[in-house]
Amino acid sequence: MTVARRLVQAYGLGRLDLSGLDAPCHVSGMRAMAIRHSLNLIGFRVEQGLDLALVLPQLAARGITELVIPADPHLGEWLDTARRHATVWTLDPLGFWPRKLRHGDTAEFIDLRAAEPVR
């Protein structure tokens, strides 16, 4: 009997004011990270003035449990709030902030740089 593995739903977010001309590279990096970690990246929002107060609550409603961002500053002070809705994956540094499932969870950043093969 074969068991089908369900891909985890993910969404990419970025702030254009921080990405600037690197926005296409950040999107490519988010796609590559999603593939590498078996995340079903269902979309991106890389824009100026991203309203995280509106975007973050929509994640759970859409079944999204993983968020992929270029770096922590793209969420800034919203990182803790984002972690109540999803695990937050970052390209720089390479790793993730686990989702806070209960009030008071304090799981630290999981650094994946040591786990990546040297090229």
C-alpha positions as CSV (number, residue, x, y, z in Angstrom):
1,M,0.0,0.0,0.0
2,T,1.4,3.4,-1.0
3,V,0.7,6.4,1.3
4,A,0.5,9.7,-0.5
5,R,2.5,12.4,1.2
6,R,0.6,15.7,1.4
7,L,2.7,18.8,0.7
8,V,2.7,21.5,3.3
9,Q,1.0,24.7,2.0
10,A,3.4,27.7,1.9
11,Y,3.3,31.3,0.8
12,G,6.2,33.7,0.0
13,L,6.2,37.3,1.3
14,G,8.7,40.1,0.8
15,R,8.9,43.8,1.1
16,L,9.9,45.6,-2.1
17,D,11.4,48.5,-0.2
18,L,13.9,46.0,1.3
19,S,14.4,43.7,-1.7
20,G,14.8,46.4,-4.3
21,L,16.5,45.2,-7.4
22,D,17.1,41.8,-5.6
23,A,13.4,41.0,-5.6
24,P,13.7,38.5,-8.6
25,C,16.6,36.8,-6.8
26,H,14.6,36.6,-3.6
27,V,11.6,35.1,-5.4
28,S,13.9,32.5,-7.0
29,G,15.4,31.7,-3.7
30,M,12.0,31.3,-2.1
31,R,11.0,28.9,-4.8
32,A,14.2,26.9,-4.4
33,M,13.8,26.7,-0.6
34,A,10.2,25.5,-1.1
35,I,11.3,22.7,-3.4
36,R,14.3,21.7,-1.2
37,H,12.0,21.4,1.9
38,S,8.9,19.9,0.2
39,L,6.8,23.0,0.6
40,N,3.9,23.6,-1.8
41,L,4.5,27.3,-2.5
42,I,1.1,28.5,-3.7
43,G,1.9,32.1,-4.2
44,F,4.0,35.2,-3.5
45,R,3.5,38.8,-2.5
46,V,6.5,41.0,-2.9
47,E,5.3,44.6,-2.8
48,Q,5.8,48.0,-1.4
49,G,3.8,48.8,1.7
50,L,2.8,45.2,2.4
51,D,0.0,45.3,5.0
52,L,0.9,42.4,7.3
53,A,-2.1,43.2,9.6
54,L,-4.3,42.0,6.7
55,V,-2.1,39.4,5.2
56,L,-1.1,37.3,8.2
57,P,-4.6,36.4,9.5
58,Q,-5.5,35.1,6.0
59,L,-2.8,32.4,6.1
60,A,-4.7,30.0,8.3
61,A,-8.0,30.6,6.5
62,R,-6.2,29.5,3.3
63,G,-4.6,26.4,4.9
64,I,-1.1,27.9,4.8
65,T,1.1,26.7,7.6
66,E,4.5,27.8,6.2
67,L,5.7,31.3,5.3
68,V,8.9,31.9,3.3
69,I,10.6,35.3,3.4
70,P,14.0,36.6,2.2
71,A,15.1,37.7,5.8
72,D,13.7,38.6,9.2
73,P,13.5,42.3,8.4
74,H,10.8,41.6,5.8
75,L,8.5,40.8,8.8
76,G,10.2,43.1,11.3
77,E,8.1,43.5,14.4
78,W,5.5,41.2,12.9
79,L,7.7,38.1,13.2
80,D,6.2,37.0,16.5
81,T,2.7,37.5,15.2
82,A,3.5,35.6,12.0
83,R,4.7,32.6,14.0
84,R,1.3,32.3,15.6
85,H,-0.1,31.6,12.1
86,A,2.8,29.7,10.4
87,T,6.4,28.4,10.6
88,V,8.6,31.2,9.1
89,W,11.4,30.1,6.8
90,T,14.2,32.5,5.9
91,L,16.7,32.6,3.1
92,D,19.2,34.8,5.1
93,P,20.1,33.3,7.4
94,L,19.0,29.9,6.0
95,G,16.6,28.3,8.5
96,F,13.2,28.7,10.1
97,W,11.3,30.0,13.1
98,P,8.9,27.2,14.3
99,R,5.3,28.0,14.6
100,K,4.0,28.9,18.0
101,L,1.2,26.5,18.7
102,R,0.5,27.6,22.2
103,H,0.7,30.9,24.0
104,G,4.1,31.2,25.6
105,D,6.0,28.9,23.1
106,T,9.6,30.1,22.8
107,A,11.1,27.8,20.2
108,E,14.3,29.4,18.9
109,F,15.5,29.8,15.3
110,I,16.6,26.6,13.6
111,D,19.7,27.3,11.7
112,L,20.0,25.1,8.6
113,R,23.3,26.5,7.3
114,A,25.3,23.7,8.9
115,A,23.0,21.1,7.4
116,E,23.5,22.4,3.8
117,P,26.1,20.7,1.7
118,V,29.2,22.8,0.9
119,R,29.5,23.5,-2.9
